[in-house]
Amino acid sequence: MVTLLIALHVLVCIVLILVILLQSGKGAEMGATFGVGSSSPVFGPRGPTPLLAKVTVGAAVIFMATSLVLTIFASRQEMPSLLKSVKPPAVEQPVKKSPVPPPVSSPAPKGPVSGKGAAPQGGGGQTHGR
C-alpha cells in the first residue's frame, strides 16, 4: 500500500513539474501581440492555458493528498533507531589508590670515596671565622 502511494506521489511530482514548466508566464501575451508567439489550433483560440491550468490544479490536489497520507503512515509506523540498538557504555569503577610507600634512599657508601672529583677529607684549608 505504502509502496503504491510512494510511486503515485513520485509520478504526480513529475507531472506537476512538467505541467508548470509548460505554462507560459504573464509576460507571454505581450510577445504574442507583436507576432512572436502563435497559438496552436489544437487547443482552440485561447491556447493550452485552460487545459494546463486544470491539470495543474488536479496534480496539486493529488500531490497534497498523497503527501498527507504518507505523513500519516510514517507517523504511525515505528522507525528503527540507532539509539535503541546501542548499549550504554559501561561505567568504569574508579581505581583505588594504594598508599604510597615512603621513598627508599640508597645507603651511603662505606669507606673512602675514590675517583676523580672527590672532595678531600679533612680541613680543606678553609676557616669559618674561628
Secondary structure by P-SEA (a helix, b strand, c coil): caaaaaaaaaaaaaaaaaaaaaccccaaaaaaaaccbbbbcccccccaaaaaaaaaaaaaaaaaaaaaaaaaaaaabbbbbccccccccccccccccccccccccccccccccccccccccccccccccc
